Amino acid sequence: MSQQELANIAGVTRQTIGAVETGQCTPSVAISLRLAKALGCQVEDLFSLGEEDLPKVEAILADSTPNNQQSQVILARIRDRWIAYPLLARDAFRIEMIPSDGEVVAVNHPIVGSGVSASGSDIGASPLRVEGEAQRQTGTNKVQVRLLDDIDKLHNTVVIAGCTPVLSLLARATERWYPQLRIHYRFAHSKAALHSLCRGEVHIAGMHLYDPQTGEHNIPFVREALTDKSAVLITLGVWEEGLLVPPGNPMGVKTVSDLVEFGATIATHEVGSGNRMLLERKLQEEGVPLEAVKRFDHIVDNHQDVALSVVSGVANAGISTASIAATFGLGFIPLHSARYDLVILKEYLQEAPVQQFINILGHQLVRSQLQILGGYDISKTGEVVANI
């Protein structure tokens, strides 16, 4: 429509329309509402702040990134400071585990050409962008961040570091029941997640480390790391860890020493991860020197990549969990039952977003999501196992 036609509908002058279009004036609230009503849209569809008007905050980068590289980030408030998490590489593009809407209990055969696709993926959105060069001061990496989202939403964010894909499932489930709550899940092996918690970069760290000297899971490692802080450990579940092998186990593998004897390639995580520690412990128990397996190593980043390495034939076996084996249709040889705990600093327990996430652990629908995966004992899910 012409300027005059829009002016007539909105009840303003044609000169007002022209001035707004050319940026010569900023419309009042009343004129903005009239224009939106006349055009059948929201005010936000017509007007927005310019980039120079967007608010900025000072944040600390959780990861090192080239100072001259402009980076998209996720932002969260931890203690009294903003932490920025760069959205680079795999942190920007992920395929998440999705909470189930139901469980298949019967199959009707066959339905041909139904046109229903079971594929799908989630690509991480980018609510923020780092502006300016990072300034390294006293061991921190400070940046200015221009906000591209509602700051209230950013305050209502819980950051979790861990290696189990179940954390992303819990994040999606939590956001389903608490729409105003946002969960940012960062992939990290157990020790790395614990170190992030100690540095104040996350609210919660997930771990599954076993200490053969004490026979305890996680607690000795947390005590050693948190020398001047107090924390609680809440059990997520007990999962079966072991060897992933191709369907039918064509090599006839029964133990990790068989893999060495057969000259098999083993997919595992980096040194210091729970999976790597399990492999090393089993080799020691079976009297196999660690050097004998090093040349067969295939190091990958996460549990999904372990399974994909076996599926593709890049590796003959891998160290992961029963639930991952079931998801990818692989054979599984159990080696150890590990307790996966969530470590939370006590100073965070009173924060509403953290409380909401903890409450979700006792929800029957969440327990059902874990149970349907297989390979999880959920009898102690949500229980506090230690105060440190």
N, C-alpha and C positions, 0 to 999 in steps of 0.2 A: 504494500500500500504506500501511498505518497505520504510525505511529511504532514500535509494538511489533513489527510484522512485519519492518520494516527492521532494527530492533535485533537481532532473533533471527538474521537472515541474516548480519549483519555481526559478530555476537558482541560487542555492546556493550549498555549499558543503554538503556532507553527515555528516561531522564532526559538521557542524553548526546545522543541524537538531538534532543530538545526544545531543549536548550541551544544546540546548533549551529544549529538552524533559526532561533532567535530572536536569534542573534548574541551570546549571553551568554558564549560561550567560543570560543576558537580551537582546532580539533581538532589533535591531534598528528599526526605523519607516519603512525604506525601506524593511527590511526583513519581518517585521510583515505584511505589505501590500502584499508582494509577496506570503507569506504563505496563507493569507486569500483568495487571488485570486485563488491560485492553488487548494484550498479546497472548493471554491465556497461558502464562508461564510463571515461574518463580522469579523473585527479584535477583537471586543468585545467578539465574540464567542470563541476565542482562548485564549485571555489574559485578565486578570483582576488584580486589585490591591489586595494584601494580606490584611487580616484583620488588621495587624499591620500598614499598610500604609494608611488606610482610614482616612480621616480628622475627627477631633473631634471639638465640640463646647461646651461651657458651657451653660447650660439651667436651668430654674427654673421649677420644677414640679408643674403643676396646681392643682394636687390632691395629698393627702398623700398616700404613698404606703410603705410597709415594706422596711426598708433600705437594708435588705439582699436579697431582691427579685429582680432579673434581670427582666426588664420590656421592652416590645416593646412600642414605643411612636410615636405619630405624633408630628411634630415640626413646629412652626410658629414664625415669627418675629413680635413682638408687641412693639412699641416704639423702644427702642435701646437694647432690650434683646430678647433672645430666650426663648420661653415657650414650655415645653414638656408636652404632654397630654398622660397619660398611656393608652395603649390598653389592658385593663383588662375586663374580664366578658363581660357585654353587650356592652361596648364601643369597643370591638374587633369583636363581631359577631352581626350583625344587619340585619334586613329585611327592606330595604328602600322603600319609596314611589317612584314610577317610573313615569316620565312625559309621558303623553299619546301621541301616534302617531296619534290617530284619535278618533272620537266619533261614536259609533254605533247609527245610526238613523233608521235602519230597520233590522228586523230579518227574515231570511228565514228558515222555518221549513220543515222537519228536515234534518240534515246532520249527518249520522251515520258513525262512524269509520273513521273520517277524519284524526285521528292520530296527531292532533294539541294539544299540551299541553299548558295550561295557567299558569303553575306554574313556579316559579323562585325565586331566592334570591341572594342578594349581600353580600359577606363576606368581611368585611373591611380588606384592605391590611395593611401591617406593614412596612412602609418605614424606620423606625429607631429603634434602640435598645439602651437602657440606659446601660452605662458601668460604673461600680464602685458603691460605696455606696453613698447615698445621704448625703449631708453635710448641716445641718441646721444652717443657720447664719442669725441673725436679722430677724427671723420669716419667712425666705424663705427656700426652699428645693432645693439646688443647686446640679446639677448632670453634669457629662460629658456624652455627647451623641456622639456616633460614627455614622457618616452619612452613610446611605445606599442608598441615592438618590441624585439627582442633587440639589445642594444648591440653584440654581436659581429658581427651582420650589418651594422650601421651602419659599423663599422670596415672592413668588407670591401666598401666601395663605391668605385667609380671614377666621377668626374663628368666628362662630356665636353660641350663647347659647340661648336655648329656649325650649318650650315644645310642640309646634305644629308640627305634622308630615309634614306639608306643607313646613317647612324649609328645610327638606331633599329633597323634590321635587324641590324647588327653587335651591338648591345646584346642583342637577343633571342637571337642565335646564341651569343654568349659565355656567357650565362646557361644556355643549353641544355647546353653542354659543361662549364661550371664552375658547378654548381647553387648553390654557396655564395657565388658572386660576384654582386654587384649592380651594374648599370650605370645611372646616372642621366643621361639625355640631355637637355640644355637647348638649345632652339632659339636661335640667335644668328647674325647675319651675321658674315662673316669678321673684320672689324675689331673688332666687339663681342666676339666670342669671344676674340680675342687680348688685348683689354683685360681680360677676366675672368681670363685666365691670369695676366696681370701683377699683378692685384689679389689673387691667391691664392684665387680663388673656384672654380676648376676644376683638374683634373689635366691635361686635354688640350684643346687648341683646334684645331678644323678650319678650314682656310682654302683659298680658291681665288682669290687676288689676283694680277694680272699687272702687272709694271712695264715699260711699253714702252721706257723709257730704257735699261734693262739687259738686257731680253729674258728676265728671270728671273721665275719664279713664287714668290711668298710670301717668299722669303729676304730681300729688301731690307726688307720690312715688319716681319719678325721682328727683324732686326738693329736697326732704328730703335726698336722698342718695348721690347726687352729690353736696356736699357742696362747693367744690373747683374746680369743672370742669364744662365745657360747653358742651352741647349736643344738638342734634336735634332728634325729634321724627318723624318718617316716617311711615305712615299707611300701613300695609300689607293688611288689610281687616277688615270687621265687620262680626263676625260669631255668629251663634245662639248657646247659651249654654243652657243645660237643662238636663232632665232625659232620660237615655237610659233604655228601658224596653223590655222584650221579645216580639216577633212579636204578634200582636193582643192584647197586654197589658192585659194578663189573670187576673191580680189582680185588674184591673180597677183603677189604680193609676192616680190621677189628680194633686196632689200637694205633696210636700215633707212631709207635716204633715200626709198624707195618708200612707206613708211608715212607719212612726213611729207607727201609729195606727194598721197597719197590721203586725207589727213586722218584717218588711222586712230587708234583709241584703243589705247595700248600698256600692257600690264600689266607692271610691273617692281617691284623692291624699292626700299627707301629709299636716299637718298644715302649713299654710303660702302660699300654692299654690292658684292660681286663682280659681280652681274648688272647693277647700275646703272652701275658703272665700265665694263663691256663696252659697254653701250649708248652711253655718252658717248664712249668711244674710237672706236667705229665711226662715230658721227655726225661726229666731228672728222676722221677719215680720209676721209669722203665729202664733206667741206666743208659740212656742214649745221650752222648755229649751234644751240647747245643750247636757246636761247630758242624756237626753232621747234617743239620737241617738248614743251615743258613743259605747254602747254595740253592736250595729248593724254594726259598721264600718268594712269595708274590704279595707285596704290601699294597693294601687298598685302604680307602678312607673310612668305609662304613659297612654295616651288616649287609645292606643291599648289594654293594659291590662284591662282597665275598660270595654271595649266592650267584650273582651274574657271572663271576669268574668261573664258577663250577659249571653253570648252565652252558656257557659259551665254549668250554673246553680249555680255557686259558689255564685253569688250575684243575688238578685231579681231586682235590678236596679243599675244605676251608673250615676255619673255626668260627662258629656262630651259634645260633639258638634253634631250638626245636620249632618255634613259631615261624622263623624265617625259612627253615627247611620246608615246612608245610605250605607256606605261601608260594614258594617257587617250585613245588612238586619234586623236591630232592629227597634222597635218603638221609637218614640221621642216625649217628652213633653217639649216645649220651656219654659224657665224661664227668659232669659235675652239675650239681644243683646250686645255683648262685642266687643270693638275695639281692635284689635291686632296691636301693634306698634313695630317698630324696633328702638331701642335707639342706637345712634352712637355718640361717642365723636367727637367734632368738629375738634380736632387735627388729626383725621383719615380721614377726608373727602377728603383731597388732595392726599391721597395715591391711586395710580392707581388701585390696586386690589379692594379696597372698592368702588371706583367710578364705576368700571365695574359692580359690584354686584348691586349697586343702579340703574344703567341704565337699568338693566334687569327688574326691577319692572314696568317700563313703556312699556315693550314689549308686543304687543298684544298676542303673543303666550303664554306668562306667564299668562296674564289675562285669557286666555282661559283655561289654566290648573286649575286655581282657580275656574272658573265658572263651569266647568264640575263636580267638586267635590260636588257641592250643599251646601247650608247652608252658603254661603259667599256672602256678598255685596262687590263688587269690584269697586264701583263707585268712591271711594277715594283712591284706591291703588296707592302708590307712592307719595302721597301728604305729604308735611311737615306740621304737625299739631301743632308743638311747637318748639320754640328755648329757651333753658334753659341755 
